[in-house]
Amino acid sequence: MRFCSIASGSSGNCIYVGSDTTHLLIDAGISARKIETGLAELELTGRDIDGILITHEHSDHIAGLAVLCKKYSIPLFATRGTIKAIVNGRQKNIPDPSLFQEIEADSQMIIKDLKVWPMRISHDAAEPVGYRVGYGDKKIAVCTDLGTFDDYTVACLTGLDSLLLEANHDVNMLQVGPYPYYLKQRILGNRGHLSNENAGRLLDRVLNDKIQAIMLGHLSKENNMPELAHEAVRMEITMGESRYKADDFPIYVAARDALSPVIEL
């Protein structure tokens, strides 16, 4: 099993996860051309993709869906609320509605040799989810676009072998930055985005001996910097209540527009 980020940030998100025989994307929020370029680096094409798991309907997660699906007719998995929001939304181009397959949070589904468990997240979208994907005894999760976390979130992210988690913003950069007040409040709210510090605090609660790598994703271009996110998360882990320290695990920051390191499990 392997996974990596093709692109991750406030301007567009697309994550690959797969086995030798099954290949999935989580979101398609960049152009179809860029997605295909990323897949080519993994020695794959759009024809190899067995499904796209959609987290929610915001454009930075679905911008490339229509073109990619028109070319390859890829099955799309999303919650009922997300499907409705996409089909009835403002997006100029939408995928063929017949490609959608409805899923539910906390209900397992199987796509060839991969098991997928959607999980609820707190975000200002219709019915957003994160995803855990398993192959054999290995399990990874992609969890972005959550304004807060609770015991449910921690339970969902317990026992993982690897995790891509949102570290969207530095609170101080956001507060003094150029965004209008209402947007700052949205991002800081419980249905907004996870700060660097809160990402570290969540990680501190889900670290375990199995984890082989951690990836930080969905960084804001205006309100964060890769080095800042990396160090803030490391500090929260090292200063946290768990027995783990930041040096115990490789911690990567997913690039906005380039392939991340490929995590092999």
SEPA-153475 format. One record per atom (N, C-alpha, C, O): residue in three letters; x, y, z. Coordinates in steps of 0.1 Angstrom, whole numbers, plus 5000, padded with zeros to 4 digits. Example, Ala and Ser with C-alpha at 12.3 -4.5 7.8 and 13.67 -1.06 7.14 Angstrom:
residues 2
ALA513249435078 ALA512349555078 ALA513249675078 ALA514249675085 SER512849785071 SER513749895071 SER512950005079 SER513450115080 
***
This chain:
residues 265
MET500949885000 MET500050005000 MET500950125000 MET501950135007 ARG500550224992 ARG501350354992 ARG500350474991 ARG499250454986 PHE500850584995 PHE500050704993 PHE500950824992 PHE502050824997 CYS500450934985 CYS501151054985 CYS500251164981 CYS499051144976 SER500651284982 SER499951404978 SER500351444964 SER501551464962 ILE499451464955 ILE499751514942 ILE499651664943 ILE500451734936 ALA498751724951 ALA498751864954 ALA497951884967 ALA496951814969 SER498351974975 SER497651994988 SER497852144992 SER498952184994 GLY496752214994 GLY496852354998 GLY495452414996 GLY494552354991 SER495352545000 SER494152614999 SER493752644984 SER492552674982 SER494652614975 SER494352644961 SER494052514953 SER493652514941 GLY494052394960 GLY493752274953 GLY494252154960 GLY495452154964 ASN493452044960 ASN493851924967 ASN493551794959 ASN492551784953 CYS494551704959 CYS494351574953 CYS495451484959 CYS496651504958 ILE494951374965 ILE495751274972 ILE495551144965 ILE494451094962 TYR496651074963 TYR496650934958 TYR496850834969 TYR497650854978 VAL496050724968 VAL496250614977 VAL495950484970 VAL494950474962 GLY496850384971 GLY496550264963 GLY497350144967 GLY498250154976 SER497050034961 SER497849904963 SER498349874949 SER498349954940 ASP498849744947 ASP499349704934 ASP498249694924 ASP498549714912 THR497049674928 THR495949644919 THR494849754920 THR493949754911 THR494749834930 THR493749934931 THR494250074933 THR495250094941 HIS493750164926 HIS494250304927 HIS493150404929 HIS492150404921 LEU493150484939 LEU492150574943 LEU492750724944 LEU493950734947 LEU491850814941 LEU492150954944 LEU491251004955 LEU490050964955 ILE491751084964 ILE490951154974 ILE490951294969 ILE491951374971 ASP489751344964 ASP489551474958 ASP490251494945 ASP491251424942 ALA489751594937 ALA490351624924 ALA490151784923 ALA489451824914 GLY490851854932 GLY490651994932 GLY491652084924 GLY491752204926 ILE492452014916 ILE493352084906 ILE492952044892 ILE492051954891 SER493552104882 SER493052074868 SER493351924865 SER494251864871 ALA492551874856 ALA492751734852 ALA494151714846 ALA494751604848 ARG494651814839 ARG496051804833 ARG497051784844 ARG497951704843 LYS496951864855 LYS497851854866 LYS497751724873 LYS498751664878 ILE496551674874 ILE496351544881 ILE497051434872 ILE497651344878 GLU496851444859 GLU497451344850 GLU498951354851 GLU499651244850 THR499551474852 THR500951484853 THR501451424866 THR502451354866 GLY500751444877 GLY501151374889 GLY501051224889 GLY501851154894 LEU499951174883 LEU499851034881 LEU500950974873 LEU501450864875 ALA501351044862 ALA502450994854 ALA503750974862 ALA504450884859 GLU503951064872 GLU505151054880 GLU505050924889 GLU506050874893 LEU503850874891 LEU503550754898 LEU503450634889 LEU503150524893 GLU503750654876 GLU503650554865 GLU502250504864 GLU501950384862 LEU501250594865 LEU499850564864 LEU499250664854 LEU499750764850 THR498050624849 THR497250724841 THR495850724846 THR495450654856 GLY494950814841 GLY493650824846 GLY492850694844 GLY491850664851 ARG493250614834 ARG492550484832 ARG492750384843 ARG492050294845 ASP493850414851 ASP494150324862 ASP493350354874 ASP493250274884 ILE492650464875 ILE492050514887 ILE490650434888 ILE489850444880 ASP490450374900 ASP489250294902 ASP488150374909 ASP487050324910 GLY488550494914 GLY487450574920 GLY488050694926 GLY489250704929 ILE487250794928 ILE487650924934 ILE486750944947 ILE485550944946 LEU487350954958 LEU486650974971 LEU486651124973 LEU487651184974 ILE485451174974 ILE485251324975 ILE484951364989 ILE484051304996 THR485751454995 THR485551495009 THR484351595010 THR483551575019 HIS484251685001 HIS483151785001 HIS483151864988 HIS484051844980 GLU482251954987 GLU481952024974 GLU482752154971 GLU482552204960 HIS483552194980 HIS484352324977 HIS485252304966 HIS485852204963 SER485452414958 SER486052404945 SER487552354946 SER488052294937 ASP488252384957 ASP489552334958 ASP489652184961 ASP490752134963 HIS488552124960 HIS488451974962 HIS487851904950 HIS487851784949 ILE487151984941 ILE486451924930 ILE486651984916 ILE486051954906 ALA487652084916 ALA487752164903 ALA488052084891 ALA487652114880 GLY488751974893 GLY489151894881 GLY488251774878 GLY488451694869 LEU487251754886 LEU486351634885 LEU485751624872 LEU485851514866 ALA485051724867 ALA484251714855 ALA485051664843 ALA484751574836 VAL486251734841 VAL487051704829 VAL487651564831 VAL487651484821 LEU488151534842 LEU488751404844 LEU487751284842 LEU488051184836 CYS486551304847 CYS485551204846 CYS484951194832 CYS484551084828 LYS484851304825 LYS484451304812 LYS485351224803 LYS484951154794 LYS486651224806 LYS487651154798 LYS487751004802 LYS487950924793 TYR487550974815 TYR487850844820 TYR486650774826 TYR486650654829 SER485450844828 SER484250784835 SER484650714848 SER484250594850 ILE485250784857 ILE485750724869 ILE484550734879 ILE483950834881 PRO484350624887 PRO483250624897 PRO483650734908 PRO484850744912 LEU482650794913 LEU482750904923 LEU482050864935 LEU480850824935 PHE482750874947 PHE482150834959 PHE482050954968 PHE482951024971 ALA480750984973 ALA480551104981 ALA479251084989 ALA478450994986 THR479151165000 THR477951155008 THR476751215000 THR476951284990 ARG475551185005 ARG474351244998 ARG474351394998 ARG474051454987 GLY474751455009 GLY474751605009 GLY475751655000 GLY475551764993 THR476951594999 THR477951644989 THR477551624975 THR477751714967 ILE476951514972 ILE476451494958 ILE475451594954 ILE475551654943 LYS474551624963 LYS473451724960 LYS474151864958 LYS473751934950 ALA475051894967 ALA475752024966 ALA476552044953 ALA476552154947 ILE477151934948 ILE477851944936 ILE476951954924 ILE477152044915 VAL475951874924 VAL475051864912 VAL474252004911 VAL473952044900 ASN473852054923 ASN473052174923 ASN473852304926 ASN473352414928 GLY475252294925 GLY476052404929 GLY476352504918 GLY475752494907 ARG477352594921 ARG477652694912 ARG478752654902 ARG479052734893 GLN479352544904 GLN480352494895 GLN479852494880 GLN478752434878 LYS480552554871 LYS480152554857 LYS480052414851 LYS479052384845 ASN481052334853 ASN481052204848 ASN480952104860 ASN481652114870 ILE479952014858 ILE479751904869 ILE479951774862 ILE479651754850 PRO480351674870 PRO480451534864 PRO479051484861 PRO478051524866 ASP479051384852 ASP477851304849 ASP477251254862 ASP477951174869 PRO476051294866 PRO475451244879 PRO475451094880 PRO475451044892 SER475451024869 SER475350874870 SER476650814875 SER476650694879 LEU477750884876 LEU478950834881 LEU479050834896 LEU479850764902 PHE478150904903 PHE478150914917 PHE477650784924 PHE476650724920 GLN478350754935 GLN477850644943 GLN477850694957 GLN478850744963 GLU476650684963 GLU476450754977 GLU477050664988 GLU476950544988 ILE477750734997 ILE478350675008 ILE477850735021 ILE477250845021 GLU478150675032 GLU477750725045 GLU478950725055 GLU479750625054 ALA479050825063 ALA480150825073 ALA479950705082 ALA478850665086 ASP481050645086 ASP481150535096 ASP480550405090 ASP480350305097 SER480350405077 SER479950285070 SER481050235060 SER481350305051 GLN481550115063 GLN482750065055 GLN482250025041 GLN481149975039 MET483150055031 MET482850005017 MET484149945012 MET485249975017 ILE484049865003 ILE485249784997 ILE485349824982 ILE484349804975 ILE486549864978 ILE486849894964 ILE487949804960 ILE489149834963 LYS487649694954 LYS488549594950 LYS489249544963 LYS488649484972 ASP490649564964 ASP491249504976 ASP491549614987 ASP492349594996 LEU490849724986 LEU491049834996 LEU489649855004 LEU488649844998 LYS489849875017 LYS488649905025 LYS488650055028 LYS489750105031 VAL487550115027 VAL487350255029 VAL486350285040 VAL485250235040 TRP486750375050 TRP485850415060 TRP485750565060 TRP486750635065 PRO484650625056 PRO484550775057 PRO484250805072 PRO483750735079 MET484750925075 MET484550975089 MET484051125088 MET484351195080 ARG483151155098 ARG482651295098 ARG483651395102 ARG484551365110 ILE483651505096 ILE484451625100 ILE483651745102 ILE482551755096 SER484151845109 SER483451965112 SER483952075102 SER485052135104 HIS483152105092 HIS483552205082 HIS482252265076 HIS481252205076 ASP482352385070 ASP481252455065 ASP480852415051 ASP480852485042 ALA480552285050 ALA480152225038 ALA478852145040 ALA478452125052 ALA478252085030 ALA476952015031 ALA477051895040 ALA476251885050 GLU477951805037 GLU478051675045 GLU479551625043 GLU479751525037 PRO480451695049 PRO481851665046 PRO482351545053 PRO481851515064 VAL483351475048 VAL484051365054 VAL485551365052 VAL486051425042 GLY486251295061 GLY487551255058 GLY487551105055 GLY486451045055 TYR488751045051 TYR488750905047 TYR489850835054 TYR490950885055 ARG489550705058 ARG490550615062 ARG490550505052 ARG489450455047 VAL491650455048 VAL491750355037 VAL492650245042 VAL493750275047 GLY492250115041 GLY493050005046 GLY493349905036 GLY492549885026 TYR494449845037 TYR494849725029 TYR495549625038 TYR496649655044 GLY494949505039 GLY495549415049 GLY495449475063 GLY494449515067 ASP496549465070 ASP496649525083 ASP497149665083 ASP497449725094 LYS497349735072 LYS497849865071 LYS496649965069 LYS495649935062 LYS496750085075 LYS495650175074 LYS496250325074 LYS497050355082 ILE495750405065 ILE496150545064 ILE494850625065 ILE493750575063 ALA495050755067 ALA493850845067 ALA494250985061 ALA495451025062 VAL493251045055 VAL493451185050 VAL492351265057 VAL491151235054 CYS492751355065 CYS491751435073 CYS492151585072 CYS493051635079 THR491451655063 THR491651805062 THR490351875063 THR489251805063 ASP490352005063 ASP489152085063 ASP488252055076 ASP487052025074 LEU488852065087 LEU488052045099 LEU488452165109 LEU489652185112 GLY487452235114 GLY487652345122 GLY488052305137 GLY488652385144 THR487652185140 THR487852145154 THR487951985154 THR487551925144 PHE488351935165 PHE488351785166 PHE487851745180 PHE487851825189 ASP487351625181 ASP486851575194 ASP487251435196 ASP488051375189 ASP486651365206 ASP486951225209 ASP486651135197 ASP487351035195 TYR485551165190 TYR485251095178 TYR486351095168 TYR486750995162 THR486851215165 THR487951235156 THR489151155160 THR489751085152 VAL489451165173 VAL490651095178 VAL490450935176 VAL491350865172 ALA489250895179 ALA488950745178 ALA489150705163 ALA489650595160 CYS488650785154 CYS488750755140 CYS490250745135 CYS490550675126 LEU491050825141 LEU492450835137 LEU493450755145 LEU494650775145 THR492850675154 THR493650585162 THR494150455155 THR493350395148 GLY495350415157 GLY495850285151 GLY496250295137 GLY496350195130 LEU496550415132 LEU496950435118 LEU498450405116 LEU499250405126 ASP498750365104 ASP500150355100 ASP500750475094 ASP501950495094 SER499850565088 SER500250695083 SER499050785082 SER497950735082 LEU499350915082 LEU498251015082 LEU498651145075 LEU499751195077 LEU497751195067 LEU497851325061 LEU496851415069 LEU495651385068 LEU497251515076 LEU496451595085 LEU496551735081 LEU497651785078 GLU495451815082 GLU495551955079 GLU496352035089 GLU496152015101 ALA497152125084 ALA497852225093 ALA497652355084 ALA498552395078 ASN496452415085 ASN496052515075 ASN496752645077 ASN497152715068 HIS496752695090 HIS497252835092 HIS497952855105 HIS497852775115 ASP498752955105 ASP499353015117 ASP498353115122 ASP498053215115 VAL497953105135 VAL496853195140 VAL497253345139 VAL496553425135 ASN498553375143 ASN498953515142 ASN499053565128 ASN498653675126 MET499553485119 MET499653535105 MET498253555100 MET497953655092 LEU497253475103 LEU495853495099 LEU495253625105 LEU494653695098 GLN495553645118 GLN494853755125 GLN495453895120 GLN494653985119 VAL496653895116 VAL497254025111 VAL497354035096 VAL497754135091 GLY496853925089 GLY496953925075 GLY495854005068 GLY495054075074 PRO495753995054 PRO494954075046 PRO493454035045 PRO492654105039 TYR493153915050 TYR491753865049 TYR490753955056 TYR491054005066 PRO489553965050 PRO488554045057 PRO488153975070 PRO488353855072 TYR487554045079 TYR487253995093 TYR486353875092 TYR486553775099 TYR485353875083 TYR484353765083 TYR485053635079 TYR484753525084 LEU486053645070 LEU486753525065 LEU487753475076 LEU487853355078 LYS488353565083 LYS489153525094 LYS488353445104 LYS488853345110 GLN487153495107 GLN486353435117 GLN485853295113 GLN485853205120 ARG485653285100 ARG485253155094 ARG486353055095 ARG486152945100 ILE487553095092 ILE488653005092 ILE488952965107 ILE489252845109 LEU488853055116 LEU489153025130 LEU488052955137 LEU488252895148 GLY486852945131 GLY485752885138 GLY485752735138 GLY486652675132 ASN484752675145 ASN484752535146 ASN484352465133 ASN484452335133 ARG483952535123 ARG483652475110 ARG484552525099 ARG484252535087 GLY485752575104 GLY486752625095 GLY487852535092 GLY487652435086 HIS489052575096 HIS490252495093 HIS491152485106 HIS491052565115 LEU491952375106 LEU492752345117 LEU494052425117 LEU494752425106 SER494452495128 SER495652565129 SER496852475130 SER496652355133 ASN498052525129 ASN499252445131 ASN499252385145 ASN499452265147 GLU498952465155 GLU498952425169 GLU497952315171 GLU498252215178 ASN496752325166 ASN495752225168 ASN496052095161 ASN495651995166 ALA496652115149 ALA497151985142 ALA498051915151 ALA497951785152 GLY499051985157 GLY499951915166 GLY499351855178 GLY499651745182 ARG498351925184 ARG497651865195 ARG496851745192 ARG496751645199 LEU496151745180 LEU495451625175 LEU496451515173 LEU496151395177 LEU497551535166 LEU498551435164 LEU499051375177 LEU499251255178 ASP499251455187 ASP499751415200 ASP498751305206 ASP499251225214 ARG497551315203 ARG496551215208 ARG496451095200 ARG495850995205 VAL496951085188 VAL496750975179 VAL498050895176 VAL497950795169 LEU499150955180 LEU500450885177 LEU500450745183 LEU499950725194 ASN501150655176 ASN501250515181 ASN502550455175 ASN503150515166 ASP502850335180 ASP504150275176 ASP504050235161 ASP505150205155 LYS502950215155 LYS502750175141 LYS503150285131 LYS503550255120 ILE502950405135 ILE503050515125 ILE504350525119 ILE505450535126 GLN504350525105 GLN505650525098 GLN505950665093 GLN507150705090 ALA504950745090 ALA505150885085 ALA503850965087 ALA502750915087 ILE504151095089 ILE503051195090 ILE503251295080 ILE504351345077 MET502151345073 MET502251445063 MET501251555067 MET500051535070 LEU501751675067 LEU500951795069 LEU500451855056 LEU501251865047 GLY499151885055 GLY498551925042 GLY497652045044 GLY497352095055 HIS497052085032 HIS496152195031 HIS496652325037 HIS495852395044 LEU497852355036 LEU498452475041 LEU497852595033 LEU497752595021 SER497552705040 SER497152825034 SER498352895028 SER499352915034 LYS498152945016 LYS499253025009 LYS499453155016 LYS500653195017 GLU498453215021 GLU498553355026 GLU498753355041 GLU499353445047 ASN498453245048 ASN498453245063 ASN499253135069 ASN499153105081 ASN500253085061 ASN501052985067 ASN502352975058 ASN502453025047 MET503352905064 MET504552875056 MET504952725060 MET504752685071 PRO505452655050 PRO505852515053 PRO506752495066 PRO506452405074 GLU507752585067 GLU508652575078 GLU507952605091 GLU508252535101 LEU507052695091 LEU506352735103 LEU505452625107 LEU505352585119 ALA504652565098 ALA503752455101 ALA504552335107 ALA504152275117 HIS505652305100 HIS506452195105 HIS506952205119 HIS506852115127 GLU507552325122 GLU508052345135 GLU507052365146 GLU507152315157 ALA505852425143 ALA504852435152 ALA504252305156 ALA504052275168 VAL504052215146 VAL503552085149 VAL504551995157 VAL504151935167 ARG505852005153 ARG506851935161 ARG506851975175 ARG507051895184 MET506752105178 MET506752155191 MET505652105199 MET505752065211 GLU504452105193 GLU503252065201 GLU503351915204 GLU502951875215 ILE503951835195 ILE504151695198 ILE505151675209 ILE504951595219 THR506251735208 THR507351725218 THR506951775232 THR507351715242 MET506151885232 MET505751935245 MET504451875250 MET503951915260 GLY503851785242 GLY502551735245 GLY502551625256 GLY503651605262 GLU501451565259 GLU501251475270 GLU501551335266 GLU501751245275 SER501751305253 SER502051165250 SER503451135252 SER504251225255 ARG503851005251 ARG505250965254 ARG506150985242 ARG507350965242 TYR505551035231 TYR506251045218 TYR506851185217 TYR506351285222 LYS507951195209 LYS508651315206 LYS508551335190 LYS508451235183 ALA508751455186 ALA508651485171 ALA509751405163 ALA509451365152 ASP510851375169 ASP511951305162 ASP511651155161 ASP512351085154 ASP510551115167 ASP510250965166 ASP509650925153 ASP509550815150 PHE509151025145 PHE508450995132 PHE508951095122 PHE509251215125 PRO509051055109 PRO509251145098 PRO507951235097 PRO506851185096 ILE508151365096 ILE507051455094 ILE507251535082 ILE508251615081 TYR506451525071 TYR506551595059 TYR505551705058 TYR504551695064 VAL505751795049 VAL504751895045 VAL504451875031 VAL505351895022 ALA503251855027 ALA502851835014 ALA502851965006 ALA502452065011 ALA503451954994 ALA503652074986 ALA502352114980 ALA501452034977 ARG502252244977 ARG501052304970 ARG500852244956 ARG499652214952 ASP501952234949 ASP501752194935 ASP502852104930 ASP503252104918 ALA503252014939 ALA504251914935 ALA503951784942 ALA503451784953 LEU504451674937 LEU504251544943 LEU505051534956 LEU506251574957 SER504451494966 SER505051474979 SER505951344979 SER505851264969 PRO506751324989 PRO507351184990 PRO506251084990 PRO505151104996 VAL506550964984 VAL505650854984 VAL505850774997 VAL506950724999 ILE504750755004 ILE504850675017 ILE504450535013 ILE503350505009 GLU505450445015 GLU505250305012 GLU505050235025 GLU505850245035 LEU503950155026 LEU503650085038 LEU503649935036 LEU503449845044 
***
